[in-house]
Amino acid sequence: MMGWKLFIARRIYRSDEGRKEVSKPAVRIAVAGIAIGLAVMIVSVAVVIGFKHQVRDKVIGMGSEIVVSGIDGADLYQMTPVVAEDSLLDSFRRIAGVSHVQRYSTKPGMIMTSDNFQGMMVKGVGQEYDWTYLRAHLLEGEIPAFSDSAASNAVVVSRSIADRLSLKVGDRLFTYFVEDNVRARRLKVAGIYQTNFSAFDDYFLITDLYTVNRLNNWKPGQVGGVEISVAGYGRLEEVNDGIRSALGEHTDRYGEYYCSRTAEELYPQIFAWLDLLDTNVWVILILMTGVAGFTMISGLLIIILERTNMIGVLKALGADNASVREIFLAFSVFLIGRGMVWGNVVGLGCCLVQYLFEPIRLDPVTYYVNAVPVELHLGWIVLLNVCTLLVSVLMLVGPSCLISRIHPAKSIRFE
């Protein structure tokens, strides 16, 4: 039974839909509404997903998804040390979902040159530190071989600190640490990195774990914390629960309790800001879907009114209201499909141009990235297309009821 309805709908679409003076612009506006709406939705989702992932990668890139430290060590600038023995690290590595485990320590201080100074945070890392992220953002110099058993007297600084203090690779700088007395260390700039993430670039220097532990006067085996990377961000809570179960209520040999925190708990303001982006996307999706749906409604109503005579003839030949409605809904699906094709072409084209050439730039100081990021996922694109089609068709079901009010005798008489 559906064959003849599709045949008529296809004939209307291919032959007559563009001949009438009124329906021609109405159809074009409806198709354009679908195309623009879908293109905006694709671009919006691609940009937000790309932005969230890039900022999240920057947050965990200089550290990790999970940090195990002292229970009083939530303040990154004033840490309570814990003992990180090989047995503890091995227990973390055996937890399903853990991809890497590394120790670190931090110490706040000040950098001074002959004509300038700046507060900073020096981070000490051991030989097991994963340099993948930092090596990808290294601009000059090299990364030294740091360890926890000897002082390297070398440091990796950020581009913002280097520019502010006029430092170059090979320069020596003096760092000062104030507690009961002032302690000084002279370090050599071995490399310069830039992540465009101001929370790290503006303050962090990277050196060896041995130097930082000595500056903190910590006992053997103590470190600031343990950074744990997760194989797949979606398993973050699962892995964190496993770590907390393994730690239990145990203390180290100095009586300090362990505490496991995720990156979202350590940097709540950043992740709360990223979560707000989801609200913006939903607003855009709802608005664009509404615009596309209402343009299709207006186009369908105009087409129905212009084809009143054809509807009367079909009814006179025995077609019921439901069959005629199905014809016009099928015709609408053809129009929606055309608009969706153009919407995908425009939306994906804009995303590819931005991904390949990055014509739209951003201020990294404000947005943490130097260009608008885009990330395309086939699943999201298919879901947007399916939802656009379903919502648009469902919005046309009500207006198509106008067909039931058209009487064959009256409509044919006025032709």
Summary of the structure (lengths in Angstrom):
residues: 415
radius of gyration: 31.7
end to end distance: 28.4
largest distance: 103.6
contacts: 1347
relative contact order: 0.18
helix: 54%
strand: 20%
